[in-house]
Amino acid sequence: MASDSLFRKLVSRNDDLAKLVEKGYAVTFDSGWMVIRDIPYLDQHGALHVGAIATKLVFVDAAEVTQEDHTILFAGAHPCGLDGAAIPAIDAGAHTLTLTEACSDVVVQRRFSNKPHKAGQWGKFENFFDKIESYVAIISGPAAHKHGTSPLTFRSIEDNPPPSVFKLQDSLTSKAEIADLSRKIENDVLAVIGLGGSGAYALDYLVKTPAKEIRGFDGDAFHLHNAFRSPGRLEESELGQQKAIVYQGRYSSFRSGLKLEARYIDSESGDAFEGVTFAFVCVDKGSARAAIFDLLIEKGIPFIDVGMGLKRAPSGPLKGMLRVTYYSPEDARRVRDLGLAEMNDGPENLYRTNVQIAELNALNAALAVIRYKQLRGFYAQVDALFHLLFDIGDLKIVGEGGDDED
């Protein structure tokens, strides 16, 4: 086992976790949870069973953890006392949790809640060691009395987690208990074409997904006006560099599998899209969009195109709409023929000269990424909409649906 395994990092940096291992608990770590197997308990007939405890780890940094609350999850039936009655005052209802294949034997069924009681008052657990000891005494005490069993099996299992694109622990996924949903995205190879305003925000959202690879393309340089409609910090040294280089540098410490290229995409760029499973088109030039559409449709790659149109009456506020259009492999040519996206290079419009619209770029990108996640089953969808329009004036979204699933 490598010396930098998560198990060893956590045990070396957290004394309470180390005490659990040293005492003999069957500790392992999985998807942001500490799992303790070999927890004996009785059923209503006094028969012996073995369950498991799972408790969430809240990461302070890459290796230091703290508790979220006083509750635990339990894999097993409700434990009973020596009298055959269910142990009272701990059940907090049914609950499920999806762990990785390494912990597929741990099938969580319920949540337990029991605060420590000291000096006549309900308190909180000072650390994980006290928390586990308290729950084990409640759950396993009757089994130990009747059968002489112990949870101290010294069967700790060092982690051998599947490879992750993230260079830090993905604590958000474990905290929200959505690991099973995130896995719907992890095999995708995504492409973002255009790293301007909306494209930069789309990239920012996508790097935080577990997609195994993200490719980005933009041949332009990063100038001062780009800083006003892009996410993140600005280093003065970034000005004048290629956008691809700037964003590669910003996210390289966050994840692997990010390949940003300083190049423009046209109908002859097929080599760059081998293996791509979904694309985001974020360009504001009609002729460039037309060529990109030709390429993606020819290769059968599903994609979402974003657009924005703003107008200003004399001395008045800005008006306009944001657009998000999905092109499935089966329906892309028909949707393209509807003329929903600009395919020609018309006169310059206000969007191309006004840069103080970061919130619209971010919203346009957010709508696109939400729609993509709907298609992957991460978010629920009521109607399969392939075309969305958001009106800035009344803050309403209208959409057009159809048979657009990929």
GISULVEN-V434589 format. One record per residue. N is the residue number from 0. RES is the residue in one small letter. OMEGA is omega in whole degrees, -180 to 180 (none if undefined). D_LAST is the distance of its C-alpha to the last C-alpha in Angstrom with 2 decimals. Layout:
N | RES | OMEGA | D_LAST
N | RES | OMEGA | D_LAST
This chain:
0 | m | -179 | 40.98
1 | a | -177 | 40.66
2 | s | -179 | 43.05
3 | d | 179 | 40.38
4 | s | -180 | 38.29
5 | l | 179 | 37.12
6 | f | -177 | 39.49
7 | r | 177 | 42.47
8 | k | -177 | 41.58
9 | l | -178 | 41.35
10 | v | -179 | 44.48
11 | s | -176 | 46.47
12 | r | -176 | 45.64
13 | n | -175 | 45.90
14 | d | -178 | 49.22
15 | d | 176 | 48.12
16 | l | 179 | 45.35
17 | a | 180 | 47.88
18 | k | 177 | 50.33
19 | l | 179 | 47.88
20 | v | -178 | 47.33
21 | e | -180 | 51.05
22 | k | 176 | 52.02
23 | g | 177 | 49.88
24 | y | -178 | 46.76
25 | a | -172 | 43.76
26 | v | 166 | 41.66
27 | t | -179 | 38.29
28 | f | -174 | 35.65
29 | d | 172 | 31.94
30 | s | 179 | 29.16
31 | g | 179 | 31.79
32 | w | 167 | 33.81
33 | m | -180 | 37.18
34 | v | 178 | 37.24
35 | i | 179 | 40.64
36 | r | 172 | 40.82
37 | d | 178 | 43.95
38 | i | -177 | 44.86
39 | p | 175 | 47.21
40 | y | -179 | 47.60
41 | l | 169 | 49.20
42 | d | -175 | 47.86
43 | q | 179 | 49.97
44 | h | -179 | 52.00
45 | g | 179 | 52.86
46 | a | -177 | 50.70
47 | l | 175 | 49.35
48 | h | 179 | 45.64
49 | v | 179 | 43.83
50 | g | -179 | 41.02
51 | a | 177 | 39.50
52 | i | 172 | 39.42
53 | a | 178 | 36.65
54 | t | -172 | 37.46
55 | k | 175 | 35.39
56 | l | 174 | 36.41
57 | v | -174 | 36.46
58 | f | 174 | 36.61
59 | v | 172 | 39.29
60 | d | -174 | 38.60
61 | a | -175 | 37.24
62 | a | 179 | 39.64
63 | e | -176 | 41.64
64 | v | 175 | 40.35
65 | t | -178 | 41.60
66 | q | 171 | 40.95
67 | e | 180 | 38.72
68 | d | -175 | 40.91
69 | h | -174 | 43.20
70 | t | 172 | 40.67
71 | i | 169 | 39.27
72 | l | -176 | 36.67
73 | f | 174 | 37.96
74 | a | -178 | 36.64
75 | g | 176 | 38.93
76 | a | 178 | 40.70
77 | h | -179 | 42.98
78 | p | -180 | 46.09
79 | c | 177 | 49.42
80 | g | -179 | 53.00
81 | l | 180 | 56.01
82 | d | 179 | 56.65
83 | g | 178 | 53.30
84 | a | 177 | 52.07
85 | a | 179 | 48.81
86 | i | -173 | 49.60
87 | p | 167 | 49.75
88 | a | 174 | 48.51
89 | i | -173 | 45.58
90 | d | 177 | 42.67
91 | a | 174 | 40.12
92 | g | 179 | 37.63
93 | a | -180 | 34.71
94 | h | 175 | 32.18
95 | t | 179 | 29.40
96 | l | 178 | 28.35
97 | t | 177 | 25.84
98 | l | -180 | 27.51
99 | t | -179 | 26.64
100 | e | -179 | 27.36
101 | a | 179 | 30.86
102 | c | -178 | 31.67
103 | s | 178 | 29.84
104 | d | -178 | 33.29
105 | v | -177 | 33.61
106 | v | -177 | 32.13
107 | v | -178 | 32.94
108 | q | -174 | 34.01
109 | r | 176 | 36.06
110 | r | 176 | 37.34
111 | f | 179 | 41.07
112 | s | 178 | 43.06
113 | n | 180 | 46.67
114 | k | 176 | 48.47
115 | p | -177 | 51.60
116 | h | -178 | 54.85
117 | k | 176 | 57.72
118 | a | 177 | 61.01
119 | g | -179 | 60.02
120 | q | 174 | 56.85
121 | w | -178 | 53.15
122 | g | 178 | 51.97
123 | k | 178 | 49.14
124 | f | -178 | 48.63
125 | e | -176 | 49.90
126 | n | -178 | 47.58
127 | f | -179 | 45.29
128 | f | 180 | 48.30
129 | d | -179 | 50.03
130 | k | -178 | 46.87
131 | i | 178 | 46.17
132 | e | -179 | 49.86
133 | s | -179 | 50.11
134 | y | 179 | 47.17
135 | v | 178 | 48.25
136 | a | -180 | 51.74
137 | i | -174 | 50.42
138 | i | -171 | 47.93
139 | s | -178 | 49.87
140 | g | 179 | 53.44
141 | p | 179 | 54.07
142 | a | 178 | 52.63
143 | a | -179 | 54.81
144 | h | -174 | 57.83
145 | k | -173 | 57.39
146 | h | -180 | 55.97
147 | g | -178 | 56.91
148 | t | -180 | 53.36
149 | s | 175 | 52.04
150 | p | -175 | 48.65
151 | l | -176 | 50.21
152 | t | -179 | 48.92
153 | f | -176 | 48.55
154 | r | 178 | 45.14
155 | s | -178 | 43.28
156 | i | 177 | 40.28
157 | e | -174 | 39.53
158 | d | 169 | 35.90
159 | n | -170 | 33.91
160 | p | 175 | 30.57
161 | p | -179 | 27.45
162 | p | 179 | 27.11
163 | s | 177 | 25.87
164 | v | -176 | 24.84
165 | f | -179 | 27.05
166 | k | 173 | 30.72
167 | l | 178 | 31.83
168 | q | 178 | 31.15
169 | d | -176 | 28.02
170 | s | 180 | 30.20
171 | l | -179 | 27.92
172 | t | 179 | 25.35
173 | s | -180 | 28.23
174 | k | -180 | 30.04
175 | a | -180 | 27.19
176 | e | -179 | 26.46
177 | i | -178 | 22.70
178 | a | -180 | 22.58
179 | d | 178 | 20.25
180 | l | 179 | 17.67
181 | s | -180 | 18.26
182 | r | 176 | 17.58
183 | k | -176 | 13.86
184 | i | -166 | 13.95
185 | e | 179 | 16.75
186 | n | -179 | 15.15
187 | d | 167 | 13.22
188 | v | -173 | 14.93
189 | l | 176 | 14.69
190 | a | 174 | 16.42
191 | v | -177 | 18.36
192 | i | -175 | 19.92
193 | g | -178 | 23.06
194 | l | 175 | 25.01
195 | g | -175 | 26.99
196 | g | -178 | 27.08
197 | s | 179 | 23.51
198 | g | 179 | 22.28
199 | a | 178 | 24.99
200 | y | 176 | 24.00
201 | a | 178 | 20.29
202 | l | -179 | 21.64
203 | d | 179 | 24.02
204 | y | -174 | 21.44
205 | l | 180 | 19.16
206 | v | 179 | 22.18
207 | k | 171 | 22.73
208 | t | -180 | 19.52
209 | p | 178 | 19.79
210 | a | -172 | 17.26
211 | k | 179 | 19.18
212 | e | 175 | 19.40
213 | i | 177 | 19.30
214 | r | 179 | 20.38
215 | g | -175 | 21.96
216 | f | 173 | 23.62
217 | d | -178 | 26.45
218 | g | -175 | 29.69
219 | d | 175 | 31.69
220 | a | 179 | 34.39
221 | f | -179 | 34.50
222 | h | -174 | 37.24
223 | l | -178 | 38.87
224 | h | 178 | 36.87
225 | n | -179 | 33.63
226 | a | -178 | 35.12
227 | f | 177 | 35.17
228 | r | 175 | 31.42
229 | s | -178 | 30.07
230 | p | 170 | 29.99
231 | g | -177 | 32.58
232 | r | 173 | 36.08
233 | l | 170 | 37.77
234 | e | -176 | 40.06
235 | e | 179 | 42.34
236 | s | 180 | 41.99
237 | e | -176 | 38.33
238 | l | -179 | 39.40
239 | g | 176 | 39.26
240 | q | 175 | 37.02
241 | q | 179 | 33.65
242 | k | -179 | 30.87
243 | a | 180 | 29.04
244 | i | -180 | 32.23
245 | v | -176 | 32.78
246 | y | 174 | 29.46
247 | q | 179 | 29.55
248 | g | -178 | 32.94
249 | r | -173 | 31.98
250 | y | -175 | 29.27
251 | s | 179 | 30.65
252 | s | -176 | 32.62
253 | f | -176 | 29.68
254 | r | 172 | 27.20
255 | s | 178 | 26.72
256 | g | 179 | 23.82
257 | l | -177 | 24.19
258 | k | -178 | 24.75
259 | l | -175 | 25.63
260 | e | 177 | 27.04
261 | a | 180 | 29.45
262 | r | 174 | 28.02
263 | y | -179 | 26.52
264 | i | 175 | 23.34
265 | d | -176 | 23.54
266 | s | -180 | 22.36
267 | e | -173 | 24.47
268 | s | -175 | 22.94
269 | g | -178 | 20.54
270 | d | -177 | 22.44
271 | a | -172 | 21.40
272 | f | 175 | 17.65
273 | e | 179 | 17.96
274 | g | -180 | 15.80
275 | v | -178 | 13.87
276 | t | 178 | 10.38
277 | f | -177 | 10.00
278 | a | 175 | 12.69
279 | f | -180 | 14.78
280 | v | -174 | 17.06
281 | c | -180 | 20.29
282 | v | -178 | 22.92
283 | d | 180 | 25.45
284 | k | -174 | 26.58
285 | g | -178 | 25.22
286 | s | 178 | 26.00
287 | a | 179 | 24.37
288 | r | -179 | 21.15
289 | a | -180 | 21.28
290 | a | 179 | 21.79
291 | i | 177 | 19.01
292 | f | 179 | 16.54
293 | d | -178 | 18.00
294 | l | -176 | 17.53
295 | l | 179 | 13.89
296 | i | 179 | 12.96
297 | e | -178 | 15.34
298 | k | 177 | 13.90
299 | g | -179 | 10.26
300 | i | 175 | 9.50
301 | p | -179 | 7.12
302 | f | 174 | 9.98
303 | i | 177 | 11.99
304 | d | 178 | 15.42
305 | v | 179 | 18.37
306 | g | -178 | 21.67
307 | m | 176 | 24.99
308 | g | -178 | 27.93
309 | l | 176 | 31.32
310 | k | 176 | 34.62
311 | r | 172 | 38.09
312 | a | 180 | 40.93
313 | p | 178 | 44.38
314 | s | -178 | 45.32
315 | g | 179 | 42.38
316 | p | 177 | 39.37
317 | l | 173 | 35.99
318 | k | 175 | 33.58
319 | g | -175 | 30.04
320 | m | 169 | 26.34
321 | l | -178 | 23.37
322 | r | 173 | 20.04
323 | v | -176 | 16.45
324 | t | -179 | 13.88
325 | y | 180 | 10.13
326 | y | 178 | 9.07
327 | s | 178 | 5.65
328 | p | -176 | 6.73
329 | e | -169 | 7.49
330 | d | -171 | 9.27
331 | a | -177 | 10.61
332 | r | 179 | 14.04
333 | r | 180 | 14.62
334 | v | 177 | 13.92
335 | r | -178 | 16.08
336 | d | 177 | 18.75
337 | l | 178 | 19.09
338 | g | -178 | 20.92
339 | l | -179 | 19.58
340 | a | 179 | 20.22
341 | e | -178 | 23.57
342 | m | -180 | 23.76
343 | n | 179 | 27.52
344 | d | 178 | 30.10
345 | g | 178 | 32.06
346 | p | 178 | 34.96
347 | e | 177 | 34.58
348 | n | -173 | 33.52
349 | l | -179 | 34.57
350 | y | -174 | 31.47
351 | r | 179 | 32.40
352 | t | -179 | 35.88
353 | n | -175 | 35.64
354 | v | -177 | 34.53
355 | q | -176 | 35.47
356 | i | -177 | 32.08
357 | a | -178 | 30.63
358 | e | 177 | 29.61
359 | l | 174 | 27.50
360 | n | -179 | 25.86
361 | a | -180 | 25.18
362 | l | 178 | 23.82
363 | n | 179 | 21.52
364 | a | -179 | 20.16
365 | a | 178 | 20.05
366 | l | 180 | 18.00
367 | a | -178 | 15.41
368 | v | 176 | 15.37
369 | i | 180 | 15.41
370 | r | 177 | 12.31
371 | y | -179 | 10.53
372 | k | 172 | 12.21
373 | q | -179 | 11.19
374 | l | 180 | 7.45
375 | r | 179 | 9.02
376 | g | 177 | 11.40
377 | f | 176 | 14.35
378 | y | 175 | 15.24
379 | a | 174 | 15.44
380 | q | 177 | 14.15
381 | v | 179 | 16.18
382 | d | 178 | 14.40
383 | a | -177 | 10.84
384 | l | 176 | 12.45
385 | f | -177 | 11.23
386 | h | -179 | 14.84
387 | l | 174 | 17.42
388 | l | 177 | 21.10
389 | f | -179 | 23.62
390 | d | -178 | 27.25
391 | i | -175 | 29.74
392 | g | -177 | 32.60
393 | d | 177 | 31.61
394 | l | 179 | 28.93
395 | k | 176 | 26.56
396 | i | 172 | 22.83
397 | v | -177 | 21.64
398 | g | 178 | 18.14
399 | e | -175 | 16.51
400 | g | -180 | 13.80
401 | g | 180 | 11.94
402 | d | -171 | 9.24
403 | d | -178 | 6.43
404 | e | 177 | 3.81
405 | d | none | 0.00
